[in-house]
Amino acid sequence: MLGNTFILLSANGGGFLSALNGRLNLGDIIVTVLFFSILMILLKKFAWGPLMGIMDQRAELISNEIEAAEKSRLESHKLLEEQRALLKEARDNAQSIVENAKKQGETQREELIAAARAEVNRMKESATLEIATEKEKAVAAVREEFVSLSILAASKVLGKEISEEDNRALIEETIVKAGEGR
């Protein structure tokens, strides 16, 4: 109805508008523009405001997430640096422990070698002393045997009994002279 009224008005006025109305249907254009304007006003009031509010909230949420991600990145970087420092400290401690163990091992090795050498020397001295003692026992046993055999031989040679004390003194003297002759 409204469009027909515009057509009638423009038809009465004649000229350019009526020629244009014939080609473009000016009434429809005006009604469309009017409805479009009303629609835009309604959209602005009821849809655009809430939509922009949602978009603002979304932008704020994204901004907060970006800030949280940046904080998280900085914190993880800080934790990574702390972990690297702790790892370096642990490696240094491990190296120190290894070096101390090597030093202690070397010290123990030297102590064991010294103890072994001392034991060897003690065993040598003990063996030398035992050999000397056994040698003296053997020499004394040989002397005793020699004295007994000499007494027996002398008594057979002389055919008479010499007192054992005289015979022993004689043999001792002979043994001493034989020992000096070596």
Secondary structure, DSSP 8 states (H G I E B T S, - for coil): -HHHHHHHHHHHH-THHHHHHHHH-HHHHHHHHHHHHHHHHHIIIIIIHHHHHHHHHHHHHHHHHHHHHHHHHHHHHHHHHHHHHHHHHHHHHHHHHHHHHHHHHHHHHHHHHHHHHHHHHHHHHHHHHHHHHHHHHHHHHHHHHHHHHHHHHHHHHH-S---HHHHHHHHHHHHHHHHHH-
